[in-house]
Amino acid sequence: MKLQHGLFGGAIKKARVEKKLTQEKLAELVGITPTHLKQLESERRRPSIDVLFTLAFILDLSLDSLLTSTHNGSQELRNRINMCLDRCSVHEQKIIYAAIEAMLDKSD
């Protein structure tokens, strides 16, 4: 697994801080030691596949946001929106879609 330097550790730390989790608490939730998490955030160590998937799940991150670079925040934002949409019912998704269409029509 090829990780771009600075991307993985930064994404994990940012998401952890946004969720108001300490390194100790996140490590406990993932099932690793705090030292292991510190090494992942500083990129002195690479995660196993299991740890990678667990971190992504707990922090509500997509794997591509952890493994690929985005030159702007657009792709990351789209990924977060998609993850939110996945938790919505079909009815809720239709309402959101209608709202987006209305905003786009208004801006024309």
Backbone bond lengths (Angstrom), bond angles and torsions (degrees), N, CA, C in turn:
res aa  C-N    CA-C-N  psi(-1)  N-CA   C-N-CA  omega(-1)  CA-C   N-CA-C  phi
1 M - - - 1.451 - - 1.526 107.56 -
2 K 1.319 116.68 121.73 1.464 122.51 -178.98 1.527 108.92 -96.05
3 L 1.316 116.39 117.33 1.456 121.40 178.17 1.516 109.09 -106.85
4 Q 1.321 116.33 135.30 1.453 120.21 177.34 1.526 108.16 -75.66
5 H 1.331 116.51 130.88 1.462 121.10 -174.77 1.526 111.39 -57.98
6 G 1.316 115.80 130.58 1.455 122.04 176.70 1.512 114.33 88.74
7 L 1.306 117.11 -22.21 1.458 120.36 -175.36 1.529 111.63 -75.19
8 F 1.316 117.04 -52.91 1.460 120.91 -175.25 1.522 112.28 -62.78
9 G 1.321 116.18 -54.57 1.463 120.06 -177.91 1.514 112.53 -60.05
10 G 1.329 116.01 -41.29 1.465 120.63 178.78 1.517 112.55 -64.68
11 A 1.330 116.59 -40.07 1.461 120.38 179.77 1.522 111.26 -66.25
12 I 1.323 116.03 -41.40 1.469 120.27 178.90 1.528 110.08 -64.20
13 K 1.312 116.48 -47.75 1.470 119.79 -179.03 1.526 111.10 -62.25
14 K 1.328 117.22 -45.72 1.463 121.01 -179.29 1.533 110.86 -59.52
15 A 1.324 117.06 -47.05 1.462 120.71 -179.47 1.528 111.14 -65.86
16 R 1.325 117.07 -38.66 1.466 120.93 178.81 1.522 110.70 -62.76
17 V 1.323 116.29 -44.92 1.467 120.92 -179.42 1.529 110.11 -66.12
18 E 1.342 117.15 -42.10 1.469 120.62 178.58 1.521 111.59 -60.60
19 K 1.324 117.14 -33.82 1.464 121.18 179.03 1.526 111.96 -87.40
20 K 1.340 115.62 4.16 1.460 121.81 178.19 1.537 112.27 57.48
21 L 1.329 114.81 42.27 1.458 121.18 177.64 1.520 109.36 -105.96
22 T 1.315 116.29 136.79 1.461 119.88 172.09 1.525 108.27 -77.34
23 Q 1.312 115.92 163.92 1.467 118.71 175.18 1.518 110.15 -61.07
24 E 1.313 116.49 -37.32 1.461 120.52 -178.95 1.535 111.11 -64.66
25 K 1.336 116.78 -44.03 1.459 120.50 -178.39 1.530 110.94 -67.80
26 L 1.342 116.89 -44.46 1.461 119.54 178.98 1.526 110.48 -63.08
27 A 1.317 116.80 -42.60 1.467 120.23 178.53 1.525 110.54 -58.53
28 E 1.326 116.02 -41.95 1.465 120.75 178.48 1.531 110.73 -62.25
29 L 1.337 117.03 -44.42 1.467 121.00 -179.83 1.531 112.03 -64.61
30 V 1.323 116.11 -34.68 1.467 120.95 -178.82 1.527 111.26 -81.17
31 G 1.325 116.68 -25.63 1.459 120.47 -178.75 1.519 112.60 89.48
32 I 1.343 115.14 31.73 1.461 120.99 176.27 1.519 108.23 -127.87
33 T 1.311 116.46 171.96 1.465 119.36 179.14 1.530 109.92 -82.14
34 P 1.329 117.11 155.86 1.468 119.79 175.08 1.526 112.23 -57.59
35 T 1.321 117.21 -35.83 1.463 121.02 178.45 1.533 110.44 -62.93
36 H 1.325 116.11 -42.39 1.471 120.63 177.71 1.527 109.82 -60.30
37 L 1.329 118.07 -45.22 1.463 121.11 179.48 1.527 110.83 -63.03
38 K 1.328 117.23 -42.40 1.469 120.37 177.87 1.520 110.50 -58.86
39 Q 1.322 116.46 -40.20 1.464 120.58 179.24 1.530 111.13 -68.76
40 L 1.323 118.00 -33.58 1.462 120.77 176.29 1.527 110.50 -68.23
41 E 1.330 116.81 -44.79 1.465 120.78 -179.78 1.529 111.65 -65.09
42 S 1.313 117.31 -33.70 1.466 120.82 179.15 1.530 111.46 -89.06
43 E 1.318 116.01 -3.53 1.462 124.57 178.18 1.528 113.34 63.21
44 R 1.316 115.57 30.17 1.459 119.87 171.88 1.524 109.80 -84.81
45 R 1.322 115.53 -9.02 1.456 121.44 -178.96 1.515 108.73 -143.29
46 R 1.335 117.24 149.32 1.464 122.17 176.45 1.521 109.49 -102.15
47 P 1.328 117.14 146.75 1.464 119.52 -178.74 1.533 111.68 -79.57
48 S 1.310 115.60 151.14 1.460 119.40 168.74 1.525 107.09 -72.32
49 I 1.304 116.98 166.28 1.465 121.00 178.45 1.532 109.94 -59.58
50 D 1.327 116.91 -42.90 1.472 120.22 179.47 1.517 111.88 -60.51
51 V 1.322 116.76 -45.02 1.466 120.87 -179.89 1.526 109.77 -66.41
52 L 1.327 117.12 -40.86 1.458 121.20 178.79 1.529 110.89 -58.48
53 F 1.328 117.09 -49.49 1.464 120.80 -179.58 1.522 111.49 -65.11
54 T 1.324 117.07 -38.65 1.466 120.47 -179.97 1.523 110.79 -66.57
55 L 1.324 117.20 -43.66 1.462 120.38 177.06 1.524 111.10 -60.31
56 A 1.329 116.43 -46.25 1.466 120.42 -179.83 1.525 110.31 -60.02
57 F 1.315 117.41 -42.69 1.472 121.49 -179.59 1.531 111.19 -65.49
58 I 1.308 117.63 -50.80 1.466 121.58 -176.69 1.526 111.58 -64.81
59 L 1.326 116.93 -37.51 1.461 120.82 -176.46 1.527 112.95 -92.15
60 D 1.334 117.06 3.82 1.480 121.78 -178.38 1.519 111.56 54.80
61 L 1.316 116.38 46.99 1.455 121.85 178.75 1.521 109.60 -114.07
62 S 1.318 116.31 146.89 1.458 119.34 173.38 1.525 108.13 -82.71
63 L 1.314 115.83 150.95 1.460 118.72 179.39 1.517 111.74 -62.92
64 D 1.328 117.31 -37.01 1.467 117.67 -179.42 1.524 111.77 -66.80
65 S 1.326 118.45 -28.82 1.465 119.34 177.13 1.526 110.82 -71.08
66 L 1.328 117.03 -22.83 1.458 120.60 177.66 1.526 112.47 -86.26
67 L 1.320 116.89 -26.24 1.458 120.13 -170.62 1.518 115.10 -109.99
68 T 1.323 117.95 -13.71 1.461 119.62 -177.19 1.509 110.66 -123.96
69 S 1.291 114.80 155.13 1.459 120.89 178.87 1.515 109.84 -87.96
70 T 1.325 116.05 140.51 1.456 120.09 171.02 1.511 106.93 -116.75
71 H 1.310 115.94 127.64 1.457 119.54 -177.31 1.514 111.80 -73.46
72 N 1.299 116.94 -21.12 1.456 120.74 171.99 1.520 106.77 -137.70
73 G 1.289 118.29 173.77 1.453 121.61 -177.05 1.509 113.77 -78.52
74 S 1.323 117.39 -0.46 1.455 121.32 -174.66 1.523 112.69 -59.56
75 Q 1.321 117.76 -49.26 1.469 120.19 -177.22 1.524 110.87 -66.42
76 E 1.320 116.63 -39.89 1.463 119.70 178.49 1.524 110.29 -62.69
77 L 1.320 116.52 -41.70 1.457 120.35 178.56 1.525 110.73 -63.94
78 R 1.321 117.33 -43.11 1.464 120.77 177.98 1.530 110.65 -60.88
79 N 1.319 116.67 -40.65 1.460 120.47 178.66 1.527 111.19 -62.76
80 R 1.315 116.39 -42.01 1.470 119.82 179.77 1.529 110.96 -66.89
81 I 1.344 116.05 -39.31 1.470 120.06 177.65 1.522 109.41 -63.24
82 N 1.321 117.33 -45.03 1.461 120.84 179.45 1.521 111.56 -60.96
83 M 1.325 116.98 -39.65 1.468 119.30 178.57 1.524 110.47 -65.38
84 C 1.324 117.96 -37.16 1.464 121.18 176.41 1.523 110.38 -66.83
85 L 1.330 116.25 -43.24 1.463 120.22 179.84 1.527 111.56 -61.82
86 D 1.308 116.69 -34.95 1.469 120.48 178.75 1.522 111.95 -62.04
87 R 1.316 116.42 -24.29 1.475 120.02 179.75 1.522 112.57 -90.45
88 C 1.328 116.93 -6.03 1.465 121.68 -179.22 1.529 110.84 -90.58
89 S 1.319 115.48 153.00 1.462 120.48 173.40 1.529 108.38 -73.04
90 V 1.323 116.97 166.29 1.460 121.06 177.77 1.523 109.67 -59.78
91 H 1.316 116.79 -40.81 1.471 121.23 178.91 1.532 110.67 -60.20
92 E 1.327 117.00 -45.73 1.457 121.01 179.05 1.536 110.95 -64.17
93 Q 1.329 116.72 -38.53 1.456 120.42 177.88 1.528 111.28 -63.28
94 K 1.343 116.96 -38.56 1.466 120.78 178.34 1.530 110.98 -64.54
95 I 1.321 116.77 -38.72 1.466 121.29 177.94 1.531 109.97 -64.57
96 I 1.321 116.28 -44.62 1.461 120.67 179.44 1.527 109.98 -63.11
97 Y 1.314 117.13 -43.38 1.463 121.32 178.87 1.530 110.52 -60.97
98 A 1.324 116.98 -44.12 1.467 120.99 179.25 1.533 110.31 -61.98
99 A 1.320 117.16 -39.44 1.464 120.79 178.69 1.528 110.82 -64.72
100 I 1.329 117.26 -41.43 1.464 121.04 178.26 1.528 110.13 -63.71
101 E 1.335 116.20 -45.77 1.469 120.21 178.67 1.531 110.77 -59.43
102 A 1.327 116.91 -41.61 1.475 120.90 -179.89 1.533 109.98 -64.66
103 M 1.333 117.82 -40.44 1.461 120.47 178.31 1.517 111.01 -64.43
104 L 1.328 116.66 -41.43 1.463 120.35 -179.35 1.527 111.64 -68.08
105 D 1.332 116.66 -39.34 1.463 120.12 178.03 1.527 110.90 -64.70
106 K 1.326 116.32 -37.14 1.460 122.06 -178.70 1.538 111.15 -68.01
107 S 1.320 116.26 -31.68 1.466 119.80 -177.38 1.525 112.95 -82.11
108 D 1.320 118.22 -12.02 1.481 121.27 179.57 1.499 112.89 -75.01
